[in-house]
Amino acid sequence: MTKTLQLRKNEDHRLRAGHLWVYSNEIDVAVTPLTAFEPGETARLQDYRERPLGTVYVNPHSLICARLLDRAPGITPDTAWFAGRIATAAALRKRLFARPFYRLVYGESDGLPGLVIDRYDQVFTVQLTTAGMERCRDTILDALRQVMAPATVVLRNDAPIRTLEGLSPYVEALPAAPERVVVEENGLTFELEPLTGQKTGWFYDHRMNRARLPAYVSGRRVLDVFSYSGAWGIQAAAGGARQVECIDESRPALDLLLHNARLNGVADRVEARHGEAFALLRALHEGGETFDVIVLDPPAFITRRKDKTAGMRAYQRLNQLAMQLLGADGILISASCSFHLAADELRGTLQQAALHADRTLQILEQGHQGPDHPVHPAIPETAYLKCFIARVHRGDASV
């Protein structure tokens, strides 16, 4: 018999508006104690009047103690149920992209909270970030095989967020995965390492923003900071940049970047610098270096709300250093994947950086995550990526 999870009075409004998360302080624990549930167990969710709200999975040890799977109560998330959700997600991606390289499932936005799947042709990387999805692991894999018939599935369950759910990290390939797989983006070919690369190996979310590079980089000298395996830098070179310098702290990532540069025939215009980004930017400035275009795509500086003040200072310092390295009329492409930093806050941070660097800033374009990372309109947490393309120059803008 399915267990019941009951909300306290007036705690159902956000869920009725479309959100999928239930917080532990919203539960009437006197009626339905969270301690009665095992991590990942499914339950019937109801409001304080015992009216049904749907089917959830529960984790009594997490602040987000339940996530809504279905608006219908009493649903069993079996292979057929998961296959239906995956097939719906796949239909959108197949409509949008001619080639089989995209984020296939984006968690809550595809009605599958806690599940992320990236596709690299016949290799699929799967992340299960919640106890509910980990408990359904074999069912999910069966559904994925039924819908997509993958040659290999790589379970990249080493994301730090799993610790918040009481889950241990692990990486597993079913069956054995090749050391490297191919990904295609904007007409170029890259290789990535699905077992050891960052997160799922590739960041599809910036695909559309990177497609804008040729309009800004032709004939220019470009600096790509936090370059990873070359998605921005190599596409800049392919877009006509005369020289691209790439900065990253990871030597393996830079080795892969140089390999990808050779793969795309731009190795003669791509250089790699190993080191910490802030230190290298300061050293470049002290050495009198200048660039025409600078790309800043850092990791999240704000992963928790309490880190916001320090994170905003880091974003401002980074962008100020970059602006000081730009020539008289340069282009800055500045991004943030920190959900806790809103787009208008990043814009304000850029303006403050410009003032401190004695530069004039003009926003030319505002980008966001691509359509294989759809935004759920009731869940602001699904809209995390910001990207500004700005003109940065010295002197008054009216000159």
VENFEN-V140767 format. One record per backbone hydrogen bond with DSSP energy under -0.5 kcal/mol. NH is the residue of the N-H (numbers start at 0). CO is the residue of the C=O. E is the energy in kcal/mol with one decimal. If there is no record, write none. Layout:
nh-><NH	NH>
co-><CO	CO>
e-><E	E>
This chain:
nh-><2	4	6	7	10	15	16	17	18	21	23	25	26	27	28	30	31	35	36	39	40	40	42	43	44	44	45	46	49	52	53	54	55	56	57	58	61	64	64	65	66	67	68	69	74	76	77	81	82	83	84	85	86	87	88	89	90	91	92	93	94	95	96	100	101	103	103	104	106	108	109	109	110	111	114	115	116	117	118	119	120	121	122	123	124	125	126	128	128	129	133	134	135	136	139	140	141	142	143	144	145	146	147	148	148	150	151	152	153	154	154	155	155	156	156	157	161	162	163	164	165	166	169	171	173	180	182	184	187	189	191	193	196	200	203	205	206	209	210	211	212	214	215	216	217	218	219	221	221	222	223	224	224	225	226	229	233	234	234	235	236	237	238	239	240	241	242	243	244	245	246	247	250	253	254	255	256	257	258	259	260	261	262	263	264	265	266	268	269	270	272	274	279	280	281	282	283	284	285	286	287	288	290	291	292	293	294	295	295	296	296	297	302	306	307	310	311	312	313	314	315	316	317	318	319	320	321	322	323	324	324	325	325	326	329	329	330	331	332	333	333	334	335	338	339	340	341	345	346	347	348	349	350	351	352	353	354	355	356	357	358	359	361	363	363	364	366	369	372	376	378	379	381	382	383	385	386	387	388	389	389	390	391	392	393	398>
co-><41	43	45	25	7	11	12	14	13	65	62	22	23	5	26	27	27	32	33	57	37	57	55	2	42	53	4	50	46	44	44	69	42	66	40	64	58	21	62	21	56	19	54	54	71	74	75	77	78	79	80	81	82	83	84	85	86	87	88	89	90	91	92	98	118	101	116	116	114	105	105	106	107	106	111	126	104	124	101	122	99	119	119	151	117	153	115	113	126	113	129	130	131	133	135	136	137	138	139	140	141	142	143	143	144	121	121	173	123	152	171	125	153	154	169	155	158	159	160	161	162	161	156	154	152	191	189	187	184	182	180	191	192	197	201	202	203	205	206	208	209	211	212	212	213	239	216	219	242	292	244	222	294	246	246	226	229	229	230	231	232	233	234	236	235	219	219	268	221	270	223	272	248	249	250	251	252	253	254	255	256	257	258	259	261	260	260	265	266	243	245	247	275	276	277	278	279	280	281	282	284	283	324	220	220	330	222	293	332	224	294	334	300	303	304	306	307	308	309	310	311	312	313	314	315	316	317	318	319	320	321	321	322	290	326	391	291	389	293	331	387	295	385	336	301	337	339	341	342	343	344	345	346	347	348	349	350	351	352	354	353	392	390	361	388	388	386	204	369	374	375	377	378	379	381	335	366	333	364	331	387	361	329	359	327	395>
e-><-0.6	-2.9	-2.4	-2.8	-1.5	-2.5	-1.5	-1.3	-2.0	-2.6	-2.3	-2.1	-1.3	-2.7	-1.6	-1.2	-2.8	-1.6	-2.1	-3.3	-2.1	-0.6	-2.7	-3.0	-0.6	-3.1	-2.3	-2.3	-2.2	-3.3	-1.2	-2.9	-2.5	-1.8	-2.7	-3.0	-1.7	-0.9	-1.4	-1.6	-1.8	-3.0	-3.0	-1.6	-0.7	-0.6	-2.5	-2.4	-2.8	-1.9	-1.7	-2.8	-2.5	-1.9	-2.1	-2.7	-2.0	-1.2	-1.7	-2.7	-1.3	-1.7	-2.7	-2.2	-1.2	-0.7	-1.8	-1.9	-2.3	-1.3	-0.5	-1.7	-1.9	-2.4	-1.8	-2.1	-1.8	-2.4	-3.2	-3.2	-2.9	-0.5	-2.0	-2.4	-2.3	-3.0	-3.0	-2.3	-0.6	-0.6	-2.5	-2.3	-0.9	-1.4	-2.8	-2.4	-2.2	-2.3	-2.7	-2.4	-2.0	-2.2	-3.0	-0.8	-1.0	-2.1	-1.8	-2.1	-3.1	-0.6	-3.8	-2.1	-0.9	-1.2	-1.2	-0.9	-1.9	-1.7	-1.0	-1.2	-1.3	-2.4	-2.4	-1.7	-3.1	-2.3	-2.7	-2.2	-2.1	-3.0	-2.6	-0.7	-2.7	-3.2	-0.8	-0.9	-2.1	-2.9	-1.4	-1.2	-1.7	-1.0	-2.5	-1.7	-0.9	-3.0	-2.8	-0.5	-3.0	-2.4	-3.2	-0.6	-2.7	-0.8	-2.9	-2.2	-2.2	-0.6	-0.7	-2.1	-2.2	-2.6	-1.2	-1.6	-2.0	-1.4	-1.4	-2.5	-2.7	-2.5	-2.9	-1.7	-0.6	-1.8	-2.6	-2.2	-2.3	-2.5	-1.9	-2.6	-2.2	-2.0	-2.2	-1.5	-1.4	-2.6	-0.6	-2.1	-1.0	-2.7	-3.4	-1.9	-2.5	-2.6	-2.1	-2.2	-2.5	-2.1	-2.7	-1.7	-1.6	-2.4	-2.3	-2.1	-1.9	-2.3	-3.0	-0.5	-3.4	-1.2	-0.6	-0.5	-0.5	-2.0	-1.7	-2.6	-2.8	-1.7	-1.9	-2.4	-2.3	-2.7	-2.6	-2.3	-2.4	-2.3	-2.0	-2.5	-1.9	-0.7	-1.1	-0.7	-0.8	-2.3	-0.7	-2.5	-2.5	-2.8	-3.0	-0.6	-2.6	-2.5	-2.0	-0.7	-0.5	-1.6	-0.7	-2.3	-2.4	-2.0	-2.2	-2.4	-2.1	-2.4	-2.4	-2.3	-2.3	-2.3	-1.8	-1.0	-3.1	-3.2	-2.3	-0.5	-3.0	-1.8	-4.2	-1.2	-2.1	-0.6	-2.0	-0.5	-2.3	-1.7	-0.9	-2.3	-1.6	-2.9	-2.6	-3.0	-0.6	-3.1	-2.9	-2.2	-1.3	-1.6>
